């Protein structure tokens, strides 16, 4: 299995190195450490990490939340916040960016491992659903241009193209349809 590439955005060097050590120990590849939001924006334009661990309160002109908003406008990268702040206002601001996780400092290895694994798994599933939705949408959108007289039917989790001239009759069975 391919190692996930992770970007760490943390302004405290010791904490960043600790996170890097933890991630590499559990089998992930740290492709970079950025100390502020501006560097993280530049980095994500050059390289696309599979996941970002982002501190909320960063030194520099923009916070981790503002950085996440800007990254989300350009790329679909899951973000997990690492922060010492768990107050209602910070949490409310963070939720707007729809993070894949929220880890409170000080953290344990198990916190990082479980959050990263769940975030990567969830993101992969969301991408699959989005791709299927886009496929279905394109099929429906092109329905008016159906010149070959065919329809798509979902069978055993796949779309199968059926020519309408080959259909003898259709039988409704409660929640299912049988095409003969």
C-alpha positions in Angstrom: 0.0 0.0 0.0 1.3 3.5 -0.9 2.3 5.7 2.0 0.2 8.8 2.3 2.0 12.1 1.8 1.4 14.5 4.7 2.1 18.2 5.1 2.6 19.6 8.6 1.7 23.2 9.2 3.0 24.1 12.7 4.9 27.2 13.9 6.5 25.5 16.9 9.6 23.6 15.5 9.8 21.1 18.4 6.1 20.2 18.0 6.4 19.9 14.3 9.4 17.6 14.6 7.5 15.5 17.2 4.5 15.2 14.8 6.9 14.3 12.0 8.6 11.6 14.1 5.2 10.2 15.1 3.8 10.1 11.5 7.0 8.5 10.1 7.0 5.9 13.0 3.4 4.8 12.1 4.2 4.6 8.4 3.4 7.9 6.8 5.6 10.1 4.6 6.0 13.7 5.7 6.6 15.7 2.5 7.1 19.1 4.2 6.8 21.2 7.3 5.6 24.8 7.0 5.8 27.3 9.8 3.1 29.6 8.6 0.0 29.8 6.4 1.7 31.7 3.6 4.3 29.0 3.2 1.6 26.3 3.3 -0.2 28.0 0.5 2.9 28.1 -1.7 3.8 24.5 -0.8 0.3 23.1 -1.7 0.4 24.9 -5.1 3.7 23.1 -5.9 2.9 19.7 -4.3 -0.4 18.1 -3.5 -0.2 16.3 -0.1 -2.8 13.6 0.6 -3.5 15.2 4.0 -2.6 18.3 6.0 -2.1 18.5 9.8 -2.7 22.2 10.5 -2.2 24.2 13.7 -5.0 26.8 14.1 -3.0 29.6 15.7 0.0 30.2 13.4 2.6 33.0 13.5 2.3 35.1 10.4 -0.4 37.1 8.7 -3.0 34.4 8.4 -4.4 31.7 10.8 -4.6 28.0 10.1 -8.3 28.4 9.6 -7.8 31.1 6.9 -5.1 29.0 5.3 -7.5 26.0 5.2 -10.2 28.2 3.5 -7.7 29.3 0.8 -6.4 25.8 0.3 -10.0 24.4 0.0 -10.8 26.9 -2.7 -8.0 25.5 -4.9 -7.6 21.9 -4.0 -9.6 19.1 -2.3 -7.1 18.1 0.5 -8.4 16.8 3.8 -7.3 18.8 6.8 -6.9 17.8 10.4 -6.5 20.6 12.9 -3.9 20.3 15.7 -4.5 22.9 18.3 -4.4 23.8 22.0 -7.6 25.8 21.6 -10.9 24.0 22.2 -13.1 27.0 23.0 -16.5 27.4 21.4 -15.5 30.4 19.2 -12.4 28.6 17.7 -14.4 25.4 17.2 -17.2 27.3 15.4 -14.7 29.0 13.1 -12.9 25.7 12.4 -16.1 23.8 11.6 -16.8 26.2 8.7 -13.9 24.7 6.8 -15.2 21.2 7.3 -12.1 19.6 8.7 -11.6 15.8 8.7 -10.5 16.0 12.3 -9.6 18.1 15.3 -6.9 17.0 17.7 -6.3 18.8 21.0 -2.7 19.4 22.1 -1.0 17.8 23.9 -1.8 14.7 21.8 -0.8 11.1 21.9 0.4 8.9 19.1 -2.9 7.1 19.0 -4.8 10.4 18.5 -2.7 11.1 15.4 -2.9 7.6 14.0 -6.6 7.2 14.4 -7.4 10.7 13.1 -5.2 10.4 10.1 -6.4 6.9 9.2 -10.1 7.9 9.5 -9.5 11.2 7.6 -7.8 9.4 4.7 -10.4 6.6 4.5 -13.3 9.1 4.7 -11.7 11.4 2.0 -11.2 8.4 -0.3 -14.8 7.3 0.1 -16.1 10.8 -0.5 -14.0 11.1 -3.7 -15.5 7.8 -4.9 -19.0 9.0 -4.2 -18.4 12.3 -5.9 -17.0 10.6 -9.0 -20.0 8.3 -9.2 -22.4 11.2 -8.8 -20.6 13.1 -11.5 -20.8 10.0 -13.8 -24.6 9.7 -13.1 -25.1 13.4 -13.7 -23.2 13.2 -17.0 -25.4 10.3 -18.1 -28.6 12.1 -17.2 -27.4 15.3 -18.7 -26.6 13.6 -22.0 -30.0 11.8 -22.0 -31.5 14.2 -24.5 -28.6 13.4 -26.9 -29.3 9.6 -26.7 -29.1 8.8 -30.4 -28.3 5.1 -30.1 -31.5 4.3 -28.2 -29.9 2.9 -25.0 -30.2 3.3 -21.3 -27.9 2.6 -18.4 -28.9 0.1 -15.7 -27.1 -0.5 -12.4 -26.4 -4.2 -12.0 -24.0 -5.6 -9.4 -22.6 -2.2 -8.5 -21.8 -1.4 -12.1 -23.5 0.6 -14.9 -24.5 -1.6 -17.8 -25.5 -0.1 -21.2 -28.7 -1.7 -22.6 -30.1 -1.0 -26.0 -33.8 -0.3 -25.7 -34.5 -2.3 -28.8 -33.2 -5.4 -27.0 -35.8 -5.0 -24.1 -38.9 -7.2 -24.4 -40.6 -6.0 -21.3 -39.9 -4.4 -17.9 -41.3 -5.9 -14.7 -41.7 -3.9 -11.5 -40.9 -5.8 -8.3 -41.4 -3.5 -5.3 -38.0 -1.7 -5.0 -36.4 -3.4 -8.0 -37.0 -3.6 -11.7 -36.5 -6.7 -13.8 -35.6 -6.1 -17.4 -36.2 -8.9 -19.9 
